[in-house]
């Protein structure tokens, strides 16, 4: 057994198979993958890693299993899955996950190959645990998989509290002890017991507030887009393939970007925080469905067209189109008057927060500071964004935006 001092959960006891897994390469690699990717360029103290988060998820899984009365081999499987749930992450966490998926067909929770004939797999088998079963739990399969990956999973409970703690913002604070205590199974579904509608709503409120403040802060999104652009160029060169990139850590990727002539300048900008600026920051109402739903190749074509129209190099234009807003937590299940009800049907707050998400959605076009005006005008023309004069140019920031002047000022704070 090991006892580890944690910044969020105080002392975490690591026992059984998790103790043997702790010092494997797959788990220790997570020390070198930042939890929030490029958000640390906004919040300097947000240097926490997937390793400490995995310990937190393991700790909360133990608490949930105890409260659920699950013991023995079943519990040991879930504890192993909780500790291992992030070993499939590529560098900078979710930042380049879509790029990896386009090239390999794998997301971070597809870890069957990482558990099969590996050191981790050997340890699991030594404890009479089937690696494929553990991989299934990590992907959220089966009744107990909901504890690790689902609408009420311990993963979400840990990262909201941990991200709030390390960024210094108060919005992600939730009562994770009550959440783990009130979990129960009802007809095979993981739900919150009677009287916990507000407990479930707290997850939604925390996530809704953390999204614009941390996860989708405009500097986070700009730096994320630059890193995605650089990583894609790296894979277009012959030296590194997607499977190699998938198993790198943050340091490996940054070194690779610095040493490749095609990506060295973007690597320098990211290292020095010499980031692109917003040329356009447009609301959902001003963007056509064709653009919102465009695939990756179409977005790249839009970038080329905007660059050509603006008379700049195409590598100096990045079009950032977020996916349509969704709220996974809204499908959380709560017991009300003895029956299971999806939170979205029980809570009027859910509907309000869904509207908030739509209001917060922004399309971004990013470019070096000196070309923001030209690229902004070009993006309006190419994307057809100028509707009823809603887009204006802010002479102080150079951002062509659908926000009011006051909102633009607030958004420019680091």
Secondary structure, DSSP 8 states (H G I E B T S, - for coil): -EEEEETTTEEEEE-HHHHHHTTSHHHHGGGGSBTTGGGGGTSTT---BHHHHHHHHHHHHHHHHHHHT--HHHHHHHHHHHHHTTTT--TTTTTTHHHHHHHHS--TT--HHHHSSSHHHHHHHHTT--HHHHHHHHTT-HHHHHHHSSTT-HHHHHHHHHHHHHHT-STT---HHHHHHHEEEETTEEEE-TT-HHHHHHHHHHHHHHIIIIIT-HHHHHHHHHHHHHHHHHHHSSS--HHHHHT--HHHHHHHHHHSTTTHHHHHHHHHT---EEEEEEEGGGS-HHHHT--HHHHHHHHHHHHHHHTS-GGG-EEEE------GGGG-EEEETTEEEEHHHH-HHHHHHHHHHHHH-EEEEEE-GGGHHHHHHHHHHHHT---TT--EE-TTT--EESS-HHHHHHHT--
